Amino acid sequence: MSRILLTGATGQVGQELVRSLAPIGDVIACDRARLNLAAPDTLKQTIYELQPDVIVNAAAYTAVDKAEQEPELANTINGIAPKILAECCKETGASLIHISTDYVFDGTKNTPYLEIDTPNPIGAYAKSKHLGEVGIQDVLGDRLNQYMILRTSWVYGVYGAGNFVKTMLRVGSSREELRVVTDQVGSPTWAADLAGAIAGFTVRALNASTTPPAAPIGGIYHVTNTGVISWYDFAVAIFEEAEALGYPLTVQRVVPITTDEYPLPAPRPAYSVLSGKKTAALLGDSLPYWRQSLRRMLADLQAAVPGHS
Ligand SMILES: NC(=O)c1ccc[n+]([C@@H]2O[C@H](COP(=O)([O-])OP(=O)(O)OC[C@H]3O[C@@H](n4cnc5c(N)ncnc54)[C@H](OP(=O)(O)O)[C@@H]3O)[C@@H](O)[C@H]2O)c1
């Protein structure tokens, strides 16, 4: 059985990965107490002891706005630590699967970003995640079957403290009117779909480590649900789907506003759409359409948290 070391096992994607990776091998699910990415000097010893065949790095500093106040910590966790994970992989022969973000782009394009497009991160979190990508490529760039960098976007799920869907459900059950930005567009991605796709990447990485494929399969991939919407349209869809499922809502109106009307500490890319063609070619299929996944997540959440019905 392959040994799969999972970091960030307590996160919204990490908790889904604990389940989706289980059929593939022995999952060594690490929380920050076992593997602390803020203490990069401690990582190598633990990893050598655990002897993984593949490392799936779902841990990250994800507080986008707070990162503006503590960029060094964000850089350590998102930038320096992934490079050390890559060094461990280089030394041991393990593969590395690392999750990255649409935020590595500045959002000035108006057609879906390709894996070969040049990043231009515009905030502290975005810069720290880009640093991680660069560090991994510095170490493993010439070993194209040994690493995969999976960029995703607008992630939400049943697990984890806060995400856009859970926030909308919370405020939509206490207020009548909500204001949501309409000039940022992207692809909402259900953590369960993402984790399923990551399991597919993991199988291919493990196979490639024993039987190198004719063409290298490593490198960068864009992994999101299909379809494009604004945060405003997403909020409206959340309420429509939640209402159909019987969620107790008080919201009567969702008002479209501009980013300028809702200032936040960290800048966000206006256009965050990632092309999924390369991923579909490798996995044999695209991820589902976003609305179908939203519906399934809301039903799962309702089943998991009885108070939502
Ligand atoms: N959420 C999004 O919209 C989004 C969009 C694009 C890309 N991504 C990327 O997707 C990946 C997963 O994100 P997520 O949404 O699952 O985030 P999340 O729910 O915030 O989970 C982050 C995980 O990282 C762990 N972590 C934080 N600091 C750590 C440290 N110093 N050492 C070890 N573990 C640490 C957390 O542990 P604790 O539970 O102890 O805090 C948690 O398990 C990340 O790489 C993120 O950058 C997310």
The ligand as a Tripos MOL2 file, in Angstrom:
@<TRIPOS>MOLECULE
LIG
   48    52     1     0     0
SMALL
NO_CHARGES

@<TRIPOS>ATOM
      1 N1        -10.3850   28.5310    0.2930 N.am      1 LIG1
      2 C1        -10.2630   29.0140   -0.9470 C.2       1 LIG1
      3 O1        -11.1370   29.7210   -1.4550 O.2       1 LIG1
      4 C2         -9.0490   28.6810   -1.7620 C.ar      1 LIG1
      5 C3         -8.9420   29.2070   -3.0680 C.ar      1 LIG1
      6 C4         -7.8200   28.8710   -3.8250 C.ar      1 LIG1
      7 C5         -6.8450   28.0630   -3.3030 C.ar      1 LIG1
      8 N2         -6.9560   27.5890   -2.0230 N.ar      1 LIG1
      9 C6         -5.8930   26.7340   -1.4930 C.3       1 LIG1
     10 O2         -6.4600   25.4870   -1.1530 O.3       1 LIG1
     11 C7         -5.6940   24.8970   -0.1030 C.3       1 LIG1
     12 C8         -6.6320   24.4080    0.9960 C.3       1 LIG1
     13 O3         -7.3290   25.5270    1.5100 O.3       1 LIG1
     14 P1         -8.5640   25.3910    2.5020 P.3       1 LIG1
     15 O4         -9.6640   26.1920    1.9090 O.co2     1 LIG1
     16 O5         -8.7960   23.9700    2.8620 O.co2     1 LIG1
     17 O6         -7.9970   26.1790    3.7440 O.3       1 LIG1
     18 P2         -8.3250   26.0340    5.2930 P.3       1 LIG1
     19 O7         -9.6810   25.4660    5.5000 O.co2     1 LIG1
     20 O8         -7.9850   27.3550    5.8830 O.co2     1 LIG1
     21 O9         -7.2780   24.9360    5.7860 O.3       1 LIG1
     22 C9         -5.9250   25.2450    5.9000 C.3       1 LIG1
     23 C10        -5.2440   24.0970    6.5840 C.3       1 LIG1
     24 O10        -3.8740   24.4590    6.7660 O.3       1 LIG1
     25 C11        -3.5490   24.2130    8.1220 C.3       1 LIG1
     26 N3         -2.4560   25.0600    8.5700 N.ar      1 LIG1
     27 C12        -2.4490   26.4070    8.7280 C.ar      1 LIG1
     28 N4         -1.2600   26.8030    9.2190 N.ar      1 LIG1
     29 C13        -0.5260   25.6820    9.3810 C.ar      1 LIG1
     30 C14         0.7720   25.4160    9.8660 C.ar      1 LIG1
     31 N5          1.5570   26.4060   10.3040 N.pl3     1 LIG1
     32 N6          1.2260   24.1480    9.8740 N.ar      1 LIG1
     33 C15         0.4430   23.1360    9.4500 C.ar      1 LIG1
     34 N7         -0.8120   23.3020    9.0000 N.ar      1 LIG1
     35 C16        -1.2870   24.5660    8.9650 C.ar      1 LIG1
     36 C17        -4.8090   24.4750    8.8870 C.3       1 LIG1
     37 O11        -4.7130   23.9250   10.1800 O.3       1 LIG1
     38 P3         -5.6490   24.4620   11.3920 P.3       1 LIG1
     39 O12        -6.9480   23.7370   11.2290 O.co2     1 LIG1
     40 O13        -4.8900   24.0450   12.6140 O.co2     1 LIG1
     41 O14        -5.7510   25.9350   11.2400 O.co2     1 LIG1
     42 C18        -5.8200   23.7920    7.9670 C.3       1 LIG1
     43 O15        -5.7740   22.3950    8.1750 O.3       1 LIG1
     44 C19        -4.6850   25.9530    0.3310 C.3       1 LIG1
     45 O16        -3.4560   25.7050   -0.3150 O.3       1 LIG1
     46 C20        -5.2660   27.2400   -0.2200 C.3       1 LIG1
     47 O17        -4.2570   28.2030   -0.4670 O.3       1 LIG1
     48 C21        -8.0480   27.8580   -1.2520 C.ar      1 LIG1
@<TRIPOS>BOND
     1     1     2 1
     2     2     3 2
     3     2     4 1
     4     4     5 ar
     5     4    48 ar
     6     5     6 ar
     7     6     7 ar
     8     7     8 ar
     9     8     9 1
    10     8    48 ar
    11     9    10 1
    12     9    46 1
    13    10    11 1
    14    11    12 1
    15    11    44 1
    16    12    13 1
    17    13    14 1
    18    14    15 2
    19    14    16 1
    20    14    17 1
    21    17    18 1
    22    18    19 2
    23    18    20 1
    24    18    21 1
    25    21    22 1
    26    22    23 1
    27    23    24 1
    28    23    42 1
    29    24    25 1
    30    25    26 1
    31    25    36 1
    32    26    27 ar
    33    26    35 ar
    34    27    28 ar
    35    28    29 ar
    36    29    30 ar
    37    29    35 ar
    38    30    31 1
    39    30    32 ar
    40    32    33 ar
    41    33    34 ar
    42    34    35 ar
    43    36    37 1
    44    36    42 1
    45    37    38 1
    46    38    39 2
    47    38    40 1
    48    38    41 1
    49    42    43 1
    50    44    45 1
    51    44    46 1
    52    46    47 1
@<TRIPOS>SUBSTRUCTURE
     1 LIG1         1 GROUP 0 **** ****
